[in-house]
Amino acid sequence: MKKLVFCLTLILCLLAASALAQQNPAVDLYLPGNPTTGYAWTAQAEDEGIVEITDQYFSEKSDEPLSGLGGAWWFHFEGIQPGTTAVTLTYARSWEPESAVYTFVYRLTVDADLNVLIWGVEMDDAAKVVGEAAL
């Protein structure tokens, strides 16, 4: 399951990076996950005055109720004022501070027209090790 989540997350990161040359009034990211495991994605902006973050979890649709069904977290980044900041996205259990499976840092710039631009994505060493093992 960890390898699948990692691969899907990496694909989403690459898709986000492919939009680097585009200016967007806001940016949306979707990250796969399964809160029934206790793990959830959280986002924290380095400078909360630059970008506003909205998030919501969406469960996969199923014709019948399934225990442990996964889904995706939606993160919406809206420019508040011009500047540059980093947003850290972490997949972890809230009650276990050392439980982070993946940590990604997105570098964002908000221009004078409040367009949001993602210009960099970094992965922590733990996520890189898991990624290398999946290859």
C-alpha positions as CSV (number, residue, x, y, z in Angstrom):
1,M,0.0,0.0,0.0
2,K,2.9,2.4,0.9
3,K,4.5,1.8,-2.5
4,L,1.2,2.5,-4.3
5,V,0.5,5.7,-2.3
6,F,4.1,6.8,-3.0
7,C,3.9,6.2,-6.7
8,L,0.5,8.0,-7.0
9,T,1.9,10.9,-5.0
10,L,5.0,11.1,-7.1
11,I,2.9,11.2,-10.3
12,L,0.8,14.0,-8.8
13,C,3.9,15.9,-7.8
14,L,5.2,15.6,-11.4
15,L,1.9,16.8,-12.8
16,A,2.0,19.8,-10.5
17,A,5.6,20.5,-11.6
18,S,4.6,20.4,-15.2
19,A,2.4,23.4,-14.6
20,L,5.4,25.5,-13.5
21,A,5.3,27.7,-16.6
22,Q,1.6,28.4,-16.2
23,Q,0.2,31.2,-14.0
24,N,-2.9,30.3,-12.1
25,P,-5.2,32.3,-9.9
26,A,-5.1,29.3,-7.6
27,V,-3.6,25.8,-7.5
28,D,-5.3,22.5,-6.6
29,L,-3.5,19.3,-5.6
30,Y,-5.0,15.9,-5.0
31,L,-3.0,13.4,-2.9
32,P,-4.2,9.8,-2.4
33,G,-4.6,8.3,1.1
34,N,-6.7,6.3,3.4
35,P,-7.8,7.8,6.7
36,T,-9.0,4.5,8.1
37,T,-5.3,3.7,8.6
38,G,-5.0,6.7,10.9
39,Y,-2.8,8.5,8.4
40,A,-3.9,11.9,7.0
41,W,-2.4,14.6,4.8
42,T,-1.8,18.0,6.5
43,A,-0.5,21.2,5.0
44,Q,1.4,24.0,6.7
45,A,2.5,27.2,5.0
46,E,5.8,28.8,6.1
47,D,4.3,32.2,5.7
48,E,0.5,32.1,6.2
49,G,0.1,35.6,4.9
50,I,1.1,34.7,1.4
51,V,-1.2,31.8,0.6
52,E,-4.5,30.5,2.0
53,I,-4.8,26.7,2.2
54,T,-8.2,24.9,2.0
55,D,-8.4,21.1,2.3
56,Q,-11.0,18.4,2.1
57,Y,-11.0,14.6,2.0
58,F,-13.0,12.8,-0.7
59,S,-13.7,9.0,-0.3
60,E,-13.7,6.8,-3.3
61,K,-17.1,6.0,-4.6
62,S,-18.4,2.5,-4.3
63,D,-21.7,0.8,-5.0
64,E,-21.6,-1.0,-1.7
65,P,-20.1,0.2,1.6
66,L,-16.6,-1.0,2.0
67,S,-14.5,-0.8,5.2
68,G,-11.1,0.7,4.6
69,L,-11.9,2.4,1.3
70,G,-9.4,5.0,0.4
71,G,-9.7,8.3,-1.4
72,A,-7.9,11.6,-1.9
73,W,-7.2,14.8,-0.1
74,W,-7.8,18.0,-2.0
75,F,-5.6,21.0,-1.3
76,H,-6.5,24.4,-2.7
77,F,-3.8,27.2,-2.6
78,E,-5.2,30.7,-3.0
79,G,-2.9,33.8,-3.2
80,I,-3.5,36.4,-0.5
81,Q,-0.6,38.8,-1.1
82,P,2.5,38.8,-3.3
83,G,5.5,36.9,-2.0
84,T,7.2,33.5,-1.8
85,T,6.6,30.7,0.7
86,A,7.0,27.0,1.3
87,V,4.1,24.7,2.0
88,T,4.9,21.4,3.7
89,L,2.5,18.5,3.1
90,T,2.9,15.6,5.5
91,Y,1.2,12.2,5.5
92,A,1.3,11.0,9.1
93,R,-0.8,10.0,12.2
94,S,-1.6,13.1,14.2
95,W,-1.0,11.3,17.6
96,E,2.4,9.9,16.5
97,P,4.8,12.8,15.8
98,E,7.4,10.4,14.3
99,S,5.0,8.6,12.0
100,A,5.4,10.7,8.9
101,V,5.5,8.4,5.8
102,Y,5.9,11.2,3.3
103,T,6.8,14.8,3.5
104,F,6.8,17.1,0.5
105,V,7.7,20.8,0.4
106,Y,6.1,22.8,-2.4
107,R,7.8,26.2,-3.2
108,L,5.1,28.7,-4.1
109,T,5.2,32.3,-5.4
110,V,2.2,34.6,-5.5
111,D,2.6,37.4,-8.0
112,A,1.1,41.0,-8.0
113,D,-2.1,39.7,-9.7
114,L,-2.3,37.0,-6.9
115,N,-1.6,34.2,-9.4
116,V,-0.1,31.1,-7.6
117,L,3.0,29.5,-9.2
118,I,4.5,26.2,-7.9
119,W,8.2,26.4,-8.9
120,G,9.7,23.6,-6.8
121,V,8.9,20.3,-5.1
122,E,11.2,18.6,-2.6
123,M,10.9,15.2,-0.9
124,D,12.3,14.2,2.4
125,D,14.9,11.4,2.7
126,A,12.4,8.9,4.1
127,A,10.2,9.3,1.0
128,K,13.2,9.0,-1.3
129,V,14.2,5.7,0.3
130,V,10.6,4.3,-0.1
131,G,10.6,5.6,-3.7
132,E,13.9,3.9,-4.5
133,A,12.6,0.6,-3.0
134,A,9.5,0.8,-5.2
135,L,11.5,1.1,-8.4
